[in-house]
Amino acid sequence: MMLYVMHVWGVKRYGGNHCMSIFPSRTFTERNGAILEQMVKILRWRIAAGALLALALRQGAAMTGDGPQYNGRAELLPPMNYREWVYLSSGLGMTYGPLKDAMAGSPMFDNVFVNPESYRAFLKTGRWPDQTIFVLEVRSSESHGSINNGGHFQSDVMGVEAEVKDSAAKPGEWTFYGFQLNAGALDGPAKAIPRDASCYSCHSKNTAVENTFVQFYPVLYKIAERKGTLNQGFQKMIPSGDGKSGKPR
């Protein structure tokens, strides 16, 4: 009759006058310990490599993302490709804005662009996410040129401003920036417009969604109405199709 007794480190077999113990030898233990140590090293290396990769991806996303970018002096770097962003709307001869006093009889065009990531977020939520950046491009108008002898078409760039939503920015969550131009192109970073400028009070009192004039962007205004994200106290616009579109209710 053979009796097997299990032990933590081996098996003892008893039978008649014979007794044999089977335990891992020292060499076997050392060898497995070395293998285990090597596996731990490999695991640690993979964890470290994964962390570095994740950090690189985050940094790369920040560098290549379409949100606001700053220099060391908290100035807004010019978004050189803003004309490739989502075009929201154009106004002609608007009676508010940074260059309203410079029209001198010829109405100006206001072209508004927003970074694509924020636009897609607004379509889903009716609100602007952090890191939203708007660009307002003001152009002069002409009436006579080529085959056109009436109406107005756009001409030279007269000014470019940006509005940024950035909760981590030193000036504040919603901040305006004015860019310098060189031959109609953005020329260097923009400083934040001082908080006592009229644009801040105008936006805080008259905008439809957060700090933005969504009431002048027809597609987005309908989304804000549907999702109930219009600012409290904002006087809603009359729906289109009734002959009085655009007037407050």
C-alpha positions in Angstrom: 0.0 0.0 0.0 1.3 3.4 -1.0 0.4 6.6 0.9 1.0 10.0 -0.6 1.1 13.0 1.6 1.1 16.5 0.0 3.4 19.1 1.4 3.7 22.8 0.5 7.2 22.2 -0.9 7.0 18.7 -2.1 5.6 15.2 -1.9 6.6 12.4 0.5 5.9 8.8 -0.4 5.7 6.1 2.2 5.6 2.4 1.3 6.9 -0.5 3.3 10.5 0.2 4.4 11.0 2.7 1.7 10.6 6.5 2.1 11.4 9.0 -0.6 11.0 12.8 -0.3 10.6 14.9 -3.4 11.5 18.5 -2.8 12.7 21.2 -5.2 16.5 21.3 -5.2 18.4 24.5 -4.4 19.5 24.7 -8.0 15.9 24.4 -9.2 14.7 27.1 -6.8 17.5 29.5 -7.7 16.9 29.0 -11.4 13.2 29.7 -11.1 13.9 32.7 -8.9 16.1 34.1 -11.6 13.4 33.6 -14.2 10.9 35.3 -11.9 13.2 38.2 -11.3 13.7 38.6 -15.1 9.9 38.5 -15.7 9.4 41.2 -13.1 12.1 43.4 -14.8 10.4 42.9 -18.2 7.0 43.8 -16.6 8.4 47.0 -15.0 10.0 48.0 -18.3 6.8 47.5 -20.2 4.9 49.6 -17.6 7.5 52.4 -17.8 7.4 52.3 -21.6 3.6 52.4 -21.6 3.6 55.4 -19.3 6.2 57.2 -21.5 4.1 56.4 -24.6 0.9 57.7 -23.0 2.8 60.9 -22.0 4.1 61.4 -25.5 0.7 60.9 -27.0 -0.8 63.5 -24.6 1.9 66.0 -25.4 1.6 65.3 -29.1 -2.2 65.8 -29.0 -1.6 69.1 -27.2 0.9 70.2 -29.8 -1.2 69.1 -32.8 -4.7 69.8 -31.4 -6.7 72.7 -32.7 -7.2 74.4 -29.3 -5.4 77.5 -28.1 -1.6 77.5 -27.8 0.4 80.0 -25.8 4.0 81.2 -25.5 5.9 81.6 -22.2 4.3 85.1 -21.7 0.7 83.8 -21.8 0.3 85.3 -25.2 -1.9 83.5 -27.7 0.0 82.0 -30.6 -1.6 82.8 -34.0 -3.7 79.9 -35.4 -2.3 80.1 -38.9 -4.8 77.6 -40.3 -7.9 79.1 -38.9 -9.5 79.4 -42.4 -9.5 75.6 -42.5 -11.6 75.5 -39.3 -15.4 75.4 -39.2 -16.9 78.5 -40.7 -19.9 79.6 -38.7 -21.3 82.7 -40.4 -20.6 86.1 -41.8 -22.1 89.4 -40.9 -22.2 92.5 -43.1 -22.2 96.0 -41.7 -22.8 94.7 -38.1 -23.2 97.6 -35.7 -21.0 96.0 -33.0 -17.5 94.7 -33.1 -13.9 95.8 -32.9 -13.9 97.8 -36.2 -17.5 99.1 -36.3 -16.2 102.7 -36.2 -13.8 102.2 -39.1 -16.4 101.4 -41.8 -16.6 105.0 -43.1 -19.6 104.3 -45.3 -18.5 100.9 -46.6 -19.9 98.0 -44.6 -17.4 95.4 -43.4 -17.7 91.6 -43.4 -17.3 89.7 -40.1 -16.3 86.1 -40.7 -16.4 83.8 -37.7 -14.5 80.5 -37.4 -14.2 78.0 -34.6 -11.9 75.1 -34.0 -13.4 71.8 -35.3 -13.1 69.9 -32.0 -15.2 72.4 -30.2 -17.8 72.6 -33.0 -18.3 68.9 -32.8 -18.7 69.1 -29.1 -21.3 71.8 -29.4 -23.4 69.8 -31.9 -23.6 67.1 -29.2 -24.2 69.2 -26.1 -25.2 72.7 -27.1 -22.3 74.1 -25.0 -18.7 75.1 -25.7 -16.0 72.9 -24.1 -12.9 74.1 -22.5 -10.2 75.0 -25.0 -12.6 76.5 -27.5 -11.2 79.2 -29.7 -13.1 81.5 -32.0 -11.5 83.7 -34.7 -13.2 86.8 -35.9 -11.8 88.0 -39.3 -12.9 91.5 -40.4 -12.7 92.3 -44.1 -13.5 95.4 -46.1 -16.1 95.3 -48.8 -16.3 96.4 -52.4 -19.2 96.9 -54.7 -17.6 97.3 -58.1 -15.1 94.8 -59.5 -14.8 92.4 -62.3 -18.3 91.7 -63.6 -20.0 93.0 -60.4 -21.6 96.4 -60.2 -23.8 96.1 -57.1 -24.1 94.4 -53.8 -20.9 93.7 -51.8 -18.1 91.2 -51.9 -15.2 90.8 -49.5 -11.8 92.4 -49.9 -8.8 93.1 -47.7 -8.4 91.8 -44.1 -8.8 94.7 -41.7 -8.4 93.0 -38.4 -8.4 89.6 -36.6 -9.4 88.8 -33.1 -9.8 85.6 -31.1 -12.0 84.6 -28.2 -10.8 81.7 -26.1 -12.5 79.6 -23.4 -9.7 78.3 -21.2 -10.3 77.7 -17.5 -6.6 77.5 -16.8 -5.7 80.8 -18.5 -4.4 83.5 -16.3 -6.6 86.3 -17.6 -9.9 84.4 -17.1 -12.1 81.6 -18.6 -13.3 83.7 -21.6 -10.6 86.0 -22.9 -10.3 88.2 -26.0 -7.0 88.6 -28.0 -6.1 91.0 -30.7 -3.6 90.1 -33.4 -1.3 92.3 -35.3 -1.4 92.1 -39.1 1.4 92.2 -41.7 0.1 92.5 -45.2 -3.2 91.0 -44.1 -1.5 88.0 -42.4 -1.3 87.2 -38.7 2.0 88.6 -37.4 3.1 87.2 -34.0 1.4 86.2 -30.8 -1.5 88.2 -29.4 -1.8 89.7 -25.9 -5.0 89.4 -23.9 -7.3 92.4 -24.3 -7.7 94.2 -20.9 -10.7 93.1 -18.9 -12.1 96.6 -18.8 -12.6 96.7 -22.6 -16.1 97.1 -23.8 -16.2 93.7 -25.5 -16.3 91.9 -22.2 -19.3 93.7 -20.9 -21.1 93.5 -24.3 -20.7 89.7 -24.4 -21.7 89.2 -20.8 -25.0 91.0 -21.4 -26.0 90.1 -24.9 -24.8 86.6 -25.9 -27.1 83.7 -26.4 -24.9 80.8 -25.2 -22.2 81.3 -22.6 -20.0 84.2 -23.8 -20.8 83.8 -27.6 -23.2 85.3 -30.1 -24.7 82.0 -31.1 -27.9 84.0 -32.1 -26.0 85.0 -35.2 -25.0 81.4 -36.2 -28.3 79.9 -37.4 -27.4 76.3 -37.3 -26.0 76.4 -33.8 -28.8 78.6 -32.5 -31.3 76.0 -33.4 -29.2 73.4 -31.5 -29.0 75.6 -28.5 -32.8 76.1 -28.5 -33.4 72.3 -28.8 -31.0 71.4 -26.0 -32.1 74.2 -23.7 -28.6 75.8 -23.4 -29.6 79.4 -24.1 -28.4 81.8 -21.4 -30.9 82.6 -18.7 -32.7 85.8 -19.6 -31.7 85.8 -23.3 -34.6 87.0 -25.4 -35.2 84.3 -27.9 -35.1 84.9 -31.7 -38.2 84.5 -33.8 -38.0 81.2 -35.8 -37.3 81.6 -39.5 -40.1 81.3 -42.1 -42.5 83.8 -40.5 -41.2 86.9 -42.3 -39.6 88.3 -39.2 -36.6 86.0 -38.7 -33.9 87.3 -36.5 -36.0 89.6 -34.3 -36.4 89.0 -30.6 -39.7 87.5 -29.4 
